[in-house]
Amino acid sequence: MTTQITPAMAYYQPNPAAARKRKIGLAVTGALIGMNAYYLPVKKDAFVQKAFDLTKVDTNTQIASLAKAAKEVEAKDVSTESKMILREMGLSEDVTSITDKCIELDKKITDKKSADNLKINFMENYDAYKKSPSLMDDMSNRAYRTVKKTKMKWGLGIGAAIGLALGLLTSRE
C-alpha cells in the first residue's frame, strides 16, 4: 500500500522570501553576464550608420543655432553667444552669409551624393579607427562608444530576462 504525500505533509515548506531572492539574484546574474556584449566587435555598418546619424544631429543643431543668430542679426540685437558661434564658423554678422552657410550645412546631410561620400569616408576609415582608436575624430569616437553602449544595454536586458526566466523555473512557487 502506498501513501500519497499531500502538501500539508511535506517536510519542506518553500520560503517565499528565499524564492524571491533567488529570482532577483538570477536576473542580476543574467544581466551582468549579458553586459559582456559590450566587448563584442562593432560591425562596420552599425558604426557607419551611427556616425552618420550623429553627424546629422550635430548639423541640425548648428543650423538651428545659425537660424537663431540670423534672427538676432535681423533684430540688430546679437547676443554674445551668437557672436561666438558666428566667429567659430567664420561668418560675419550678415543674414545672407548665415543663410548661405545654413544651406551648405543642410546639403551636407540631405544631398544624396554628399551623404554617400560622408558614409564612404566613415567606411574607409573604420579599419584604421579599429586598429588605433587614437586616430578617431570626435564624431567617430562618439559613434563607436554609442554602438558599444547600445550593445551593452541590449545584453543587459536580454541577460536579465533570461536570468529571470531561469529564476522562475527554479523557484518552487
Backbone as JSON, one array per atom type, in Angstrom:
{
  "sequence": "MTTQITPAMAYYQPNPAAARKRKIGLAVTGALIGMNAYYLPVKKDAFVQKAFDLTKVDTNTQIASLAKAAKEVEAKDVSTESKMILREMGLSEDVTSITDKCIELDKKITDKKSADNLKINFMENYDAYKKSPSLMDDMSNRAYRTVKKTKMKWGLGIGAAIGLALGLLTSRE",
  "N": [[0.84, -1.17, 0.0], [0.63, 2.15, -0.9], [1.34, 5.4, 0.21], [0.04, 8.62, -0.25], [1.7, 11.72, -0.54], [0.74, 14.66, 0.71], [0.52, 18.26, 0.27], [0.37, 19.36, 2.81], [1.66, 17.53, 4.33], [4.25, 17.63, 3.58], [7.76, 17.78, 4.08], [9.34, 19.93, 3.6], [8.77, 23.25, 3.45], [8.53, 25.75, 1.11], [10.26, 28.84, 1.28], [8.93, 31.93, 0.77], [10.37, 34.35, 0.64], [12.97, 33.54, 0.16], [12.69, 32.38, -2.36], [12.02, 34.64, -3.86], [14.37, 36.13, -3.58], [16.1, 34.42, -4.93], [15.1, 34.59, -7.54], [15.58, 37.31, -8.09], [18.35, 37.35, -7.77], [19.21, 35.6, -9.84], [18.27, 37.04, -12.04], [19.82, 39.39, -11.86], [22.36, 38.26, -12.1], [22.19, 37.2, -14.68], [21.89, 39.6, -16.06], [24.37, 40.82, -15.55], [26.08, 39.02, -16.82], [25.11, 39.31, -19.41], [25.9, 41.91, -19.93], [28.41, 41.7, -20.93], [28.24, 41.81, -23.61], [29.11, 44.2, -24.45], [31.74, 43.9, -25.16], [31.69, 42.64, -27.57], [32.57, 42.63, -31.04], [32.37, 45.66, -32.97], [30.33, 46.19, -35.7], [30.95, 47.2, -39.06], [28.86, 48.38, -40.58], [27.0, 49.18, -38.61], [28.53, 51.02, -37.22], [29.05, 52.98, -39.23], [26.44, 53.86, -39.83], [25.61, 54.89, -37.33], [27.53, 56.9, -36.96], [26.88, 58.58, -39.1], [24.27, 59.29, -38.36], [24.78, 60.72, -35.97], [26.29, 62.81, -37.03], [24.33, 64.03, -38.56], [22.55, 64.92, -36.55], [24.21, 66.74, -35.18], [24.69, 68.59, -37.24], [22.1, 69.54, -37.73], [21.7, 70.81, -35.29], [23.6, 72.85, -35.45], [22.53, 74.28, -37.6], [20.15, 75.16, -36.47], [21.14, 76.85, -34.43], [22.41, 78.75, -36.0], [20.21, 79.78, -37.35], [18.9, 81.02, -35.26], [20.8, 82.94, -34.65], [20.68, 84.42, -37.02], [18.14, 85.55, -36.83], [18.58, 87.22, -34.66], [20.47, 88.93, -35.76], [18.95, 90.2, -37.71], [17.21, 91.59, -36.03], [18.98, 93.3, -34.99], [20.18, 92.87, -32.52], [22.4, 91.2, -31.37], [23.42, 88.46, -29.51], [26.06, 87.59, -27.19], [26.67, 84.9, -27.26], [25.74, 84.16, -29.8], [27.44, 85.73, -31.38], [29.86, 84.46, -30.83], [29.37, 81.93, -31.94], [29.08, 82.61, -34.64], [31.64, 83.65, -35.17], [33.18, 81.37, -34.72], [32.43, 79.79, -36.86], [33.36, 81.3, -38.9], [31.87, 83.4, -39.99], [30.36, 86.5, -40.92], [28.4, 89.12, -39.37], [25.97, 88.97, -41.02], [22.99, 88.46, -42.68], [22.69, 87.18, -45.14], [25.12, 85.74, -45.54], [24.91, 84.0, -43.39], [22.61, 82.58, -44.05], [23.47, 81.34, -46.43], [25.43, 79.65, -45.36], [23.83, 77.99, -43.78], [22.37, 76.69, -45.78], [24.45, 75.35, -47.07], [25.31, 73.63, -45.0], [22.98, 72.11, -44.69], [22.81, 70.83, -47.17], [24.95, 69.14, -46.92], [24.08, 66.98, -45.42], [21.63, 66.23, -46.51], [21.75, 66.04, -49.3], [22.02, 63.49, -51.63], [24.4, 62.54, -52.88], [26.41, 63.83, -51.42], [25.89, 62.87, -48.84], [26.34, 60.15, -49.25], [29.08, 60.24, -49.84], [30.05, 61.06, -47.37], [29.36, 58.85, -45.79], [30.91, 56.91, -47.06], [33.44, 57.86, -46.46], [33.49, 57.47, -43.65], [33.33, 54.69, -43.72], [35.68, 53.92, -45.06], [37.62, 54.76, -43.27], [37.15, 53.2, -41.08], [38.55, 50.75, -40.53], [41.11, 51.68, -39.88], [40.47, 53.19, -37.64], [39.62, 51.19, -35.94], [41.94, 49.72, -35.5], [43.65, 51.59, -34.32], [42.53, 53.45, -31.92], [43.24, 56.05, -31.26], [43.36, 57.52, -33.55], [40.83, 58.27, -34.16], [38.41, 60.75, -34.89], [36.36, 63.15, -33.14], [33.63, 62.69, -33.76], [33.62, 60.07, -34.81], [34.58, 58.68, -32.61], [32.51, 59.12, -30.76], [30.44, 57.79, -32.11], [31.4, 55.15, -32.16], [31.56, 54.57, -29.39], [28.85, 54.85, -28.73], [27.63, 52.77, -30.17], [28.79, 50.57, -28.86], [27.8, 50.96, -26.25], [25.09, 50.64, -26.72], [25.02, 47.95, -27.43], [25.76, 46.87, -24.96], [23.56, 47.61, -23.37], [21.46, 46.2, -24.63], [22.41, 43.6, -24.21], [22.35, 43.55, -21.42], [19.57, 43.76, -20.92], [18.54, 41.46, -22.26], [19.99, 39.46, -20.95], [19.06, 39.82, -18.31], [16.38, 39.15, -18.66], [16.57, 36.45, -19.4], [17.83, 35.45, -17.1], [15.82, 36.01, -15.19], [13.8, 34.37, -16.17], [14.99, 31.87, -15.77], [15.14, 31.99, -13.01], [12.43, 31.96, -12.33], [11.79, 29.41, -13.22], [13.32, 27.79, -11.54], [12.39, 28.38, -9.04], [10.32, 27.39, -6.32], [7.73, 28.08, -6.19]],
  "CA": [[0.0, 0.0, 0.0], [1.42, 3.37, -0.98], [0.67, 6.57, 0.77], [0.21, 9.85, -1.01], [2.2, 12.84, 0.25], [-0.01, 15.88, 0.43], [1.33, 19.44, 0.59], [0.4, 19.6, 4.26], [2.57, 16.56, 4.94], [5.61, 17.82, 3.06], [8.76, 18.12, 5.09], [9.97, 21.21, 3.25], [7.88, 24.32, 3.01], [9.38, 26.77, 0.48], [10.24, 30.17, 1.87], [8.69, 32.88, -0.33], [11.43, 35.36, 0.58], [14.14, 32.9, -0.48], [12.38, 32.23, -3.79], [12.1, 35.99, -4.44], [15.8, 36.47, -3.65], [16.7, 33.59, -5.97], [14.71, 35.17, -8.82], [16.31, 38.57, -8.25], [19.77, 37.01, -7.94], [19.44, 35.07, -11.18], [18.07, 38.13, -13.01], [21.0, 40.25, -11.8], [23.48, 37.49, -12.65], [21.99, 37.19, -16.13], [22.17, 40.95, -16.57], [25.82, 41.03, -15.52], [26.67, 38.21, -17.89], [24.7, 39.94, -20.67], [26.64, 43.16, -20.15], [29.64, 41.39, -21.66], [28.0, 42.11, -25.03], [29.89, 45.41, -24.71], [33.02, 43.53, -25.73], [31.54, 42.07, -28.9], [33.09, 43.57, -32.03], [31.45, 46.6, -33.6], [30.27, 45.95, -37.14], [31.19, 48.4, -39.86], [27.6, 49.01, -40.97], [26.43, 49.85, -37.44], [29.38, 52.18, -36.96], [28.84, 54.0, -40.27], [25.1, 54.43, -39.67], [25.57, 55.7, -36.1], [28.34, 58.09, -37.21], [26.1, 59.47, -39.96], [23.16, 59.82, -37.56], [25.32, 61.73, -35.07], [26.65, 63.95, -37.87], [23.07, 64.67, -38.92], [22.06, 65.62, -35.36], [25.09, 67.89, -34.96], [24.46, 69.55, -38.31], [20.81, 70.19, -37.48], [21.9, 71.71, -34.15], [24.31, 74.02, -35.97], [21.59, 75.05, -38.41], [19.22, 75.83, -35.54], [21.83, 77.96, -33.76], [22.62, 79.79, -37.01], [18.91, 80.42, -37.6], [18.68, 81.91, -34.12], [21.72, 84.07, -34.82], [20.17, 85.24, -38.13], [17.02, 86.35, -36.3], [19.17, 88.26, -33.82], [21.12, 89.9, -36.65], [17.86, 90.99, -38.3], [16.68, 92.48, -35.0], [20.12, 94.12, -34.58], [20.43, 92.62, -31.11], [23.14, 89.94, -31.41], [23.94, 88.08, -28.2], [27.46, 87.18, -27.16], [26.71, 83.51, -27.69], [25.6, 84.13, -31.26], [28.68, 86.27, -31.94], [30.88, 83.4, -30.72], [29.05, 80.89, -32.92], [29.39, 83.14, -35.97], [33.1, 83.72, -35.28], [33.7, 80.0, -34.8], [32.17, 79.3, -38.21], [33.97, 82.2, -39.86], [30.82, 84.17, -40.64], [30.15, 87.86, -40.44], [27.03, 89.35, -38.9], [25.22, 89.27, -42.23], [21.95, 87.43, -42.83], [22.94, 86.44, -46.37], [26.19, 84.75, -45.32], [24.4, 82.99, -42.46], [21.68, 81.75, -44.82], [24.28, 80.51, -47.32], [26.07, 78.62, -44.54], [22.77, 77.04, -43.41], [22.08, 75.9, -46.98], [25.62, 74.48, -47.26], [25.24, 72.58, -43.98], [21.83, 71.25, -44.98], [23.17, 70.0, -48.32], [25.93, 68.16, -46.47], [23.42, 65.78, -44.9], [20.43, 65.84, -47.25], [22.1, 65.73, -50.67], [22.34, 62.06, -51.7], [25.81, 62.33, -53.22], [27.21, 64.3, -50.29], [25.68, 61.93, -47.73], [27.05, 58.91, -49.6], [30.52, 60.49, -49.68], [30.31, 61.08, -45.94], [29.31, 57.46, -45.33], [32.09, 56.21, -47.62], [34.58, 58.32, -45.67], [33.46, 56.73, -42.39], [33.57, 53.29, -44.01], [37.1, 53.73, -45.41], [38.46, 54.99, -42.1], [36.75, 52.3, -39.99], [39.62, 49.8, -40.18], [42.18, 52.43, -39.2], [39.95, 53.54, -36.32], [39.55, 49.99, -35.13], [43.3, 49.34, -35.13], [44.24, 52.6, -33.46], [41.47, 54.39, -31.52], [43.73, 57.42, -31.13], [43.18, 58.18, -34.84], [39.44, 58.66, -34.32], [37.99, 62.11, -34.59], [35.33, 63.18, -32.1], [32.39, 62.08, -34.25], [33.82, 58.63, -34.9], [34.69, 58.17, -31.25], [31.16, 59.1, -30.18], [29.68, 56.73, -32.78], [31.92, 53.86, -31.7], [31.12, 54.38, -28.0], [27.4, 54.7, -28.71], [27.32, 51.41, -30.62], [29.18, 49.65, -27.8], [26.85, 51.12, -25.14], [23.82, 50.04, -27.14], [25.2, 46.5, -27.29], [25.75, 46.55, -23.53], [22.18, 47.73, -22.88], [20.7, 45.06, -25.14], [22.89, 42.42, -23.49], [21.84, 43.65, -20.06], [18.15, 43.44, -20.94], [18.33, 40.06, -22.63], [20.53, 38.64, -19.85], [18.14, 39.92, -17.17], [15.18, 38.39, -18.99], [16.91, 35.02, -19.31], [18.04, 35.17, -15.68], [14.53, 36.0, -14.52], [13.1, 33.15, -16.6], [15.6, 30.75, -15.03], [14.73, 32.14, -11.6], [11.05, 31.48, -12.21], [11.77, 27.96, -13.41], [13.93, 27.1, -10.42], [11.74, 28.65, -7.77], [9.36, 26.34, -6.0], [6.4, 28.66, -6.02]],
  "C": [[0.89, 1.24, 0.0], [0.62, 4.52, -0.4], [0.99, 7.77, -0.11], [0.72, 10.95, -0.08], [1.44, 14.08, -0.19], [0.86, 17.08, 0.77], [1.4, 19.72, 2.08], [1.39, 18.67, 4.95], [4.01, 16.76, 4.51], [6.55, 18.26, 4.17], [9.35, 19.5, 4.85], [8.91, 22.18, 2.77], [8.76, 25.41, 2.38], [9.17, 28.13, 1.14], [10.03, 31.18, 0.74], [9.78, 33.93, -0.46], [12.67, 34.79, -0.12], [13.91, 32.75, -1.98], [12.5, 33.58, -4.5], [13.56, 36.4, -4.59], [16.49, 35.68, -4.75], [16.36, 34.16, -7.34], [15.49, 36.46, -9.1], [17.78, 38.29, -8.51], [20.07, 36.48, -9.33], [19.23, 36.14, -12.25], [19.28, 39.05, -13.04], [22.21, 39.54, -12.4], [23.38, 37.45, -14.17], [22.3, 38.54, -16.75], [23.67, 41.22, -16.6], [26.52, 40.23, -16.6], [26.35, 38.84, -19.25], [25.45, 41.22, -20.98], [27.95, 42.92, -20.88], [29.46, 41.58, -23.16], [28.74, 43.38, -25.43], [31.18, 45.07, -25.44], [32.91, 42.83, -27.08], [32.04, 43.09, -29.93], [31.99, 44.44, -32.64], [31.5, 46.36, -35.11], [30.38, 47.27, -37.89], [29.9, 49.12, -40.2], [26.97, 49.77, -39.8], [27.21, 51.11, -37.12], [29.1, 53.31, -37.94], [27.48, 54.66, -40.09], [25.03, 55.33, -38.44], [26.38, 56.98, -36.29], [27.58, 59.08, -38.08], [24.94, 60.09, -39.19], [23.64, 60.92, -36.61], [25.73, 62.99, -35.84], [25.39, 64.74, -38.25], [22.51, 65.48, -37.75], [22.9, 66.88, -35.1], [24.86, 68.99, -36.0], [23.13, 70.28, -38.11], [20.89, 71.15, -36.29], [22.6, 72.98, -34.59], [23.37, 74.9, -36.78], [20.62, 75.81, -37.51], [19.88, 77.02, -34.85], [22.12, 79.09, -34.75], [21.31, 80.52, -37.34], [18.57, 81.4, -36.48], [19.56, 83.16, -34.25], [21.23, 85.0, -35.95], [19.0, 86.1, -37.67], [17.54, 87.5, -35.43], [19.83, 89.34, -34.67], [20.06, 90.78, -37.29], [17.3, 92.0, -37.3], [17.75, 93.45, -34.49], [20.38, 94.06, -33.07], [21.11, 91.26, -30.98], [23.72, 89.66, -30.03], [25.4, 87.65, -28.32], [27.61, 85.74, -27.64], [26.64, 83.4, -29.21], [26.85, 84.69, -31.95], [29.78, 85.21, -31.92], [30.64, 82.3, -31.75], [29.41, 81.36, -34.33], [30.9, 83.21, -36.19], [33.71, 82.34, -35.46], [33.53, 79.43, -36.21], [32.72, 80.21, -39.3], [32.96, 83.04, -40.62], [30.76, 85.58, -40.07], [28.7, 88.0, -39.99], [26.2, 89.86, -40.07], [24.24, 88.12, -42.48], [22.2, 86.58, -44.08], [24.01, 85.37, -46.18], [25.73, 83.65, -44.37], [23.45, 82.04, -43.18], [22.43, 80.82, -45.75], [24.94, 79.36, -46.56], [25.04, 77.56, -44.12], [22.44, 76.12, -44.6], [23.21, 74.9, -47.23], [25.6, 73.32, -46.26], [24.11, 71.6, -44.26], [22.14, 70.32, -46.15], [24.13, 68.88, -47.93], [25.26, 66.87, -46.0], [22.2, 65.34, -45.7], [20.71, 65.48, -48.71], [22.6, 64.29, -50.74], [23.82, 61.82, -51.95], [26.71, 62.72, -52.05], [27.1, 63.35, -49.09], [26.39, 60.61, -48.0], [28.55, 59.08, -49.45], [30.91, 60.49, -48.2], [30.32, 59.66, -45.37], [30.52, 56.66, -45.83], [33.34, 56.6, -46.85], [34.64, 57.58, -44.32], [33.82, 55.27, -42.62], [35.06, 53.03, -44.29], [38.0, 53.89, -44.19], [38.17, 54.03, -40.94], [37.87, 51.37, -39.57], [40.77, 50.49, -39.45], [41.74, 52.81, -37.79], [39.97, 52.34, -35.39], [40.93, 49.56, -34.64], [43.91, 50.31, -34.13], [43.17, 53.63, -33.09], [41.93, 55.84, -31.4], [43.58, 58.21, -32.43], [41.76, 58.7, -35.02], [39.24, 60.14, -34.06], [36.83, 62.02, -33.59], [34.06, 62.46, -32.55], [32.51, 60.57, -34.31], [33.91, 58.0, -33.52], [33.32, 58.08, -30.59], [30.32, 57.99, -30.8], [30.11, 55.36, -32.27], [31.45, 53.56, -30.27], [29.62, 54.16, -27.91], [26.99, 53.3, -29.14], [27.65, 50.41, -29.52], [28.22, 49.75, -26.6], [25.51, 50.51, -25.47], [23.89, 48.52, -27.02], [25.13, 46.08, -25.82], [24.33, 46.61, -22.99], [21.31, 46.57, -23.36], [21.12, 43.78, -24.4], [22.37, 42.39, -22.06], [20.37, 43.25, -20.01], [17.87, 41.98, -21.25], [18.84, 39.14, -21.52], [19.62, 38.66, -18.64], [16.88, 39.1, -17.44], [15.44, 36.89, -18.89], [17.12, 34.62, -17.86], [16.74, 35.1, -14.9], [13.74, 34.75, -14.9], [13.67, 31.93, -15.87], [15.22, 30.8, -13.56], [13.31, 31.65, -11.38], [10.96, 29.97, -12.34], [12.32, 27.23, -12.18], [13.27, 27.37, -9.08], [10.65, 27.61, -7.54], [7.98, 26.89, -5.77], [5.56, 28.41, -7.24]]
}
